[in-house]
């Protein structure tokens, strides 16, 4: 029996040894198998590096195996100042046409760039250019391009850069009680020729046959014999420049008697006439006088809808259609007027005019005809880097991020071709000969 136990024990030991050998072989085979390599993450280029990283897509890839036959174009990114902006205060002055939009831009920009404060004084385009040329502000603004004389009046050795920042329309605003005692609301029809004769003083009452002929029979019958009181700005104004530019193109008599368009035209003496400062003064004079009419930018009227006696009319375009200004038809005029090449920012913009560019355009049937760009003015060579960097950052933000903030006030976002011109112009701004933007 004892020998039997010995034999069984020997068999067990042999089995354990054989199992260990097979286990060792299996473990060796497992350790020689190559693992699947982990994906390599592309290195991130350090800030300030001059290397050009491989562009990566900005959206998630499509789950479809078939790519889109036509790739969607992406916008060129706006230039960004370097390095990080230091705290700064920017002061600007200029036209009142842009003032309602500037009052929206200022807090929106400060929310994005809390270290930069922007102040804007709506003193009028003429005074804004004067303060710019006297170098008492960081930027000027005008609703009319600088004249040749103003370019010549820049400080010696300086170059002005013109940057279109928005566009809006000038409308014939009026306050008129009809013969039946009701107030004439938006939609009284005008042509450039009739407006010119009103402001020349040759049309003096609202029931003049020339005005009646433009209206529907029901409106024409209610036009009263009320004397027309013309209202215009007493200070230099880009709003007036755009309006008289349209009258200049519409009437040879106006062109002869008043001359070339100006921010401070020599207004003809009408039988009843009021001159008032800034848009608030013009609007106040119109709304307080029955029978008054004057040019105002649409933004001012839309911002002051509480003035129930202040309305505005349609104006006939080159196609003969009477257009009541709104964002859509202002945009159509801007698109048509800016389709031709625009100057470089550091060149002269004296001859640029959306009105001139579209006055004879009969194909743009829906456009409103009295449209103007508004321009920021900055010096090409900045003498203080902190101020210069803040300035070009603010302008870049306006052009690339702030355009849609004014549509509710009648301001039209700039088309892509003007944005491209602006971004190229901002790259011309330098400090010590080196561009601030890259």
C-alpha positions in Angstrom: 0.0 0.0 0.0 2.8 2.4 0.9 4.3 1.9 -2.5 1.0 2.8 -4.1 1.0 6.2 -2.3 4.5 6.9 -3.5 3.6 6.2 -7.1 0.5 8.6 -6.9 2.6 11.4 -5.4 5.2 11.0 -8.1 2.5 11.3 -10.8 1.1 14.5 -9.1 4.6 16.1 -9.0 5.2 15.3 -12.7 1.8 16.9 -13.6 2.7 20.1 -11.8 6.0 20.3 -13.5 4.5 19.8 -17.0 1.7 22.4 -16.3 4.4 24.9 -15.2 6.3 24.4 -18.5 3.2 25.0 -20.6 2.3 28.1 -18.6 5.8 29.6 -19.1 5.5 29.1 -22.8 2.1 30.8 -23.0 3.4 33.7 -21.0 6.4 34.2 -23.3 4.2 34.3 -26.4 2.0 36.9 -24.8 4.9 39.2 -23.9 6.3 39.1 -27.4 3.1 40.5 -29.0 3.5 44.2 -30.1 0.8 46.5 -28.5 -1.3 48.9 -30.6 0.5 52.3 -30.6 -1.4 55.2 -29.0 -2.3 58.1 -31.3 0.1 60.9 -31.4 -1.2 64.3 -30.6 -0.1 67.2 -32.8 2.1 69.6 -30.9 0.7 73.0 -30.1 2.6 76.0 -31.4 3.7 78.2 -28.6 2.3 81.8 -28.6 4.6 84.2 -30.4 6.2 81.4 -32.4 7.0 82.3 -36.0 6.4 78.7 -37.2 3.3 78.3 -39.3 1.1 75.4 -37.9 -0.8 73.1 -40.1 -4.4 74.4 -40.2 -6.9 72.2 -38.5 -10.7 72.2 -39.2 -12.8 74.4 -37.1 -15.8 72.0 -37.1 -16.4 68.4 -36.4 -15.9 66.1 -39.5 -18.9 64.8 -41.2 -20.2 61.3 -40.4 -20.8 60.8 -44.1 -18.2 58.9 -46.1 -18.8 61.2 -49.1 -17.2 64.7 -48.8 -19.1 67.8 -50.0 -18.3 68.4 -53.7 -17.8 72.2 -53.0 -16.0 73.1 -49.8 -17.6 75.9 -47.8 -15.3 79.0 -47.9 -14.2 80.4 -44.5 -13.7 84.0 -43.7 -10.2 85.4 -43.5 -9.6 86.0 -39.8 -9.3 89.7 -38.7 -5.9 90.9 -37.7 -5.2 91.1 -34.0 -2.9 93.4 -32.1 0.1 92.0 -30.2 1.0 91.7 -27.4 -1.8 91.8 -24.9 -3.4 95.2 -24.8 -2.6 97.5 -21.9 -5.2 99.8 -20.3 -6.0 102.8 -22.4 -8.5 105.5 -23.0 -9.4 106.4 -26.6 -11.1 109.7 -27.5 -12.9 110.3 -30.7 -15.0 113.1 -32.2 -17.0 113.5 -35.4 -20.4 113.2 -37.1 -23.8 112.8 -35.4 -25.0 110.3 -38.0 -22.9 107.5 -36.4 -23.6 108.6 -32.8 -26.6 106.3 -32.1 -24.5 103.3 -33.3 -21.4 104.5 -31.5 -23.4 104.5 -28.3 -24.2 100.8 -28.9 -20.6 100.0 -29.9 -18.9 101.6 -26.9 -20.4 99.4 -24.1 -20.3 96.2 -26.3 -16.6 96.7 -27.0 -15.9 97.5 -23.3 -17.6 94.3 -22.3 -15.1 92.4 -24.7 -12.1 94.6 -23.8 -12.6 95.9 -20.3 -9.2 97.5 -20.1 -10.1 99.9 -23.0 -12.4 102.9 -22.6 -13.8 104.6 -25.7 -15.2 108.2 -25.5 -17.0 109.7 -28.5 -18.1 113.3 -28.9 -20.7 113.9 -31.7 -19.7 117.4 -32.6 -20.4 117.0 -36.3 -18.3 115.8 -39.2 -16.6 119.2 -39.9 -15.6 119.7 -36.2 -14.5 116.0 -36.0 -12.1 116.5 -38.9 -10.8 119.7 -37.4 -10.1 118.0 -34.0 -8.5 115.1 -35.9 -6.2 117.4 -37.9 -5.3 119.3 -34.7 -4.4 115.9 -33.1 -6.5 116.5 -30.0 -8.3 113.1 -30.5 -7.2 109.6 -31.2 -9.6 109.2 -34.1 -11.9 111.4 -36.1 -15.2 110.5 -37.8 -16.9 112.0 -40.8 -20.0 111.1 -42.8 -18.2 112.7 -45.8 -14.7 111.9 -47.1 -12.0 114.4 -46.4 -11.7 117.1 -49.0 -8.4 117.9 -50.8 -8.0 121.0 -48.7 -8.4 118.9 -45.5 -5.8 116.4 -46.7 -3.5 119.3 -47.3 -4.2 120.7 -43.8 -2.9 117.6 -42.1 0.2 118.1 -39.9 3.4 117.9 -41.8 4.8 114.4 -42.3 1.5 112.7 -41.3 -0.8 110.4 -43.3 -4.5 109.9 -42.6 -6.0 106.5 -43.1 -9.7 106.4 -44.0 -11.7 103.4 -42.7 -15.4 103.0 -43.6 -17.1 101.8 -40.5 -20.8 101.8 -41.4 -23.4 103.1 -43.8 -26.8 104.7 -43.4 -29.4 106.7 -45.3 -30.5 110.3 -45.2 -34.2 110.8 -45.5 -36.5 113.8 -46.1 -38.1 114.1 -42.6 -41.3 116.2 -42.3 -44.1 117.3 -40.0 -47.3 117.9 -42.0 -50.9 118.2 -41.0 -53.2 117.4 -43.9 -56.3 119.4 -44.9 -58.6 116.9 -43.2 -56.7 117.4 -39.9 -54.8 114.1 -39.8 -51.0 113.9 -39.7 -49.2 112.8 -42.8 -47.3 109.6 -41.8 -44.4 107.9 -43.6 -44.6 107.7 -47.4 -45.0 111.1 -49.0 -43.3 110.9 -52.4 -40.3 113.0 -53.5 -37.9 113.2 -56.4 -34.5 114.8 -56.2 -35.7 117.6 -58.5 -38.6 118.5 -56.3 -36.5 118.3 -53.1 -34.0 120.7 -54.8 -36.7 123.2 -55.7 -38.1 123.0 -52.1 -34.8 123.9 -50.6 -34.0 126.4 -53.4 -37.2 128.2 -52.3 -39.0 127.9 -55.6 -41.6 125.5 -54.2 -43.1 127.2 -51.1 -46.4 125.5 -50.2 -47.3 121.8 -49.7 -50.1 121.9 -52.2 -47.8 123.0 -55.0 -48.7 121.1 -58.2 -45.2 119.7 -58.5 -45.6 117.9 -55.1 -49.2 116.9 -55.8 -48.2 115.2 -59.1 -46.0 112.7 -57.2 -48.7 111.5 -54.9 -51.7 109.2 -55.1 -54.9 111.1 -55.9 -56.2 110.7 -52.3 -53.0 112.1 -50.8 -52.7 114.9 -53.4 -56.3 116.1 -52.6 -55.4 116.5 -48.9 -52.1 118.4 -49.3 -52.7 121.7 -47.5 -51.7 125.3 -48.5 -49.4 125.3 -45.5 -46.1 127.2 -46.1 -43.1 124.9 -46.4 -40.4 125.6 -43.7 -37.0 124.2 -44.6 -34.7 123.0 -41.8 -31.0 122.4 -42.1 -27.9 122.1 -39.9 -26.2 125.2 -38.7 -22.9 123.3 -38.2 -20.7 121.2 -40.5 -22.5 117.9 -41.2 -21.9 114.8 -43.2 -25.6 114.3 -43.2 -26.0 117.5 -45.1 -23.2 116.6 -47.4 -25.0 113.4 -48.5 -28.3 115.2 -48.9 -26.9 118.1 -51.0 -24.8 115.7 -53.0 -28.1 114.1 -54.1 -29.6 117.5 -54.8 -26.4 118.5 -56.8 -26.9 115.4 -59.0 -30.7 116.0 -59.3 -30.8 119.7 -60.3 -28.7 121.8 -62.6 -30.1 124.9 -60.9 -28.9 123.7 -57.5 -25.5 122.9 -59.0 -25.2 126.4 -60.4 -26.5 128.3 -57.4 -25.1 126.3 -54.5 -22.1 124.6 -56.1 -20.3 121.4 -55.3 -21.4 119.3 -52.2 -20.0 120.4 -48.9 -20.5 119.6 -45.2 -21.3 123.3 -44.8 -23.2 124.3 -48.0 -24.4 127.9 -48.7 -28.1 127.2 -48.2 -30.3 129.2 -50.5 -32.6 131.7 -48.8 -36.1 130.1 -48.7 -39.2 132.1 -47.6 -39.3 130.1 -44.4 -36.1 128.6 -43.1 -34.6 127.3 -39.9 -30.9 126.5 -39.2 -30.3 124.3 -36.1 -27.3 122.6 -34.6 -26.8 118.8 -34.8 -29.4 116.3 -35.6 -31.2 116.8 -32.3 -31.7 120.5 -33.3 -32.9 119.7 -36.8 -35.3 117.0 -35.5 -36.6 119.3 -32.8 -37.2 122.1 -35.3 -39.1 119.8 -37.7 -41.3 118.2 -35.0 -42.3 121.5 -33.5 -43.3 123.3 -36.7 -46.2 122.2 -38.9 -45.1 122.2 -42.5 -41.4 121.8 -41.8 -39.1 119.5 -43.8 -35.4 118.7 -43.4 -32.8 116.0 -44.0 -32.1 113.5 -41.2 -30.4 110.2 -41.1 -32.9 107.4 -40.7 -31.1 106.1 -37.6 -32.0 109.3 -35.7 -35.7 108.9 -36.5 -35.8 105.2 -35.6 -34.1 106.0 -32.3 -36.7 108.7 -31.5 -39.9 107.0 -32.5 -41.6 108.9 -29.6 -41.6 112.1 -31.7 -45.0 111.3 -33.3 -45.0 114.4 -35.5 -41.7 113.4 -37.2 -42.1 111.2 -40.3 -40.2 110.7 -43.5 -40.9 110.2 -47.2 -39.9 108.0 -50.1 -37.4 109.1 -52.7 -37.4 108.1 -56.3 -34.3 106.1 -57.4 -32.7 106.0 -60.9 -35.2 103.2 -61.9 -38.1 105.6 -61.1 -39.3 103.6 -58.0 -40.3 105.5 -54.8 -38.4 103.9 -52.0 -39.0 104.2 -48.3 -35.6 103.7 -46.6 -35.0 100.5 -44.7 -32.0 98.3 -43.9 -32.7 96.1 -47.0 -32.8 98.8 -49.6 -30.0 100.8 -48.0 -27.9 97.6 -48.2 -28.8 97.3 -51.9 -27.5 100.8 -52.6 -24.3 100.1 -50.6 -23.7 96.9 -52.5 -24.2 98.6 -55.8 -22.2 101.6 -54.9 -19.2 99.7 -53.5 -19.0 97.2 -56.3 -16.3 99.2 -58.0 -12.7 99.5 -56.6 -12.2 101.6 -53.5 -8.9 103.4 -52.7 -6.3 102.1 -50.3 -6.8 103.4 -46.8 -3.8 105.8 -46.9 -4.8 107.2 -50.3 -7.3 110.0 -51.0 -11.0 109.3 -50.6 -12.1 112.7 -51.7 -14.0 111.5 -54.8 -15.7 108.5 -53.1 -19.5 108.8 -53.1 -22.1 106.0 -52.9 -24.6 108.6 -54.3 -22.5 109.4 -57.3 -21.8 105.7 -57.9 -25.5 104.8 -58.0 -27.2 107.9 -59.2 -27.7 106.6 -62.8 -27.9 102.9 -61.9 -31.3 101.8 -63.2 -30.7 98.1 -62.7 -30.7 98.3 -58.8 -34.4 98.8 -58.8 -35.0 98.4 -55.1 -32.2 100.6 -53.7 -32.7 103.7 -51.7 -30.8 106.5 -53.4 -29.4 108.8 -50.6 -26.9 106.5 -48.9 -23.6 107.4 -47.4 -20.6 105.6 -45.8 -19.4 106.9 -42.5 -15.6 107.0 -42.1 -13.2 106.7 -39.2 -9.9 108.6 -39.5 -6.7 107.5 -37.9 -3.0 108.4 -38.3 -0.9 105.9 -40.1 2.2 106.5 -37.9 1.2 106.2 -34.2 3.5 107.9 -31.7 2.3 105.9 -28.6 2.2 102.1 -28.9 -0.3 101.6 -26.1 -2.7 104.0 -27.7 -2.0 102.8 -31.2 -2.6 99.1 -30.3 -5.9 100.0 -28.5 -7.0 102.1 -31.5 -6.5 99.5 -34.2 -8.0 96.8 -31.9 -11.1 99.0 -31.5 -11.3 99.7 -35.3 -10.8 96.0 -36.1 -13.6 95.0 -33.6 -15.9 97.5 -35.2 -15.3 96.3 -38.7 -15.3 92.6 -38.0 -17.5 92.1 -34.9 -19.7 95.1 -34.4 -21.4 95.4 -37.8 -24.7 93.7 -37.0 -25.3 95.7 -33.8 -26.8 98.6 -35.7 -29.4 97.0 -38.0 -32.3 97.9 -35.7 -31.3 101.5 -36.0 -31.0 101.6 -39.8 -27.3 101.0 -40.1 -26.2 98.5 -42.8 -23.4 95.9 -42.2 -20.5 96.5 -44.5 -20.2 94.2 -47.5 -17.2 91.8 -47.7 -15.3 93.9 -50.2 -15.3 96.9 -47.9 -14.4 94.8 -44.8 -11.4 93.5 -46.8 -10.3 97.0 -47.7 -10.6 98.0 -44.0 -8.6 95.1 -42.7 -5.8 95.8 -45.3 -5.9 99.5 -44.2 -5.5 98.6 -40.5 -2.4 96.7 -41.3 -0.9 99.9 -42.5 -1.0 101.5 -39.0 2.6 101.5 -37.6 4.6 102.3 -34.5 8.3 103.1 -35.0 7.8 101.9 -38.6 6.5 98.5 -37.7 2.9 97.5 -38.3 0.9 97.1 -35.1 -1.3 94.4 -36.6 0.1 91.2 -38.1 
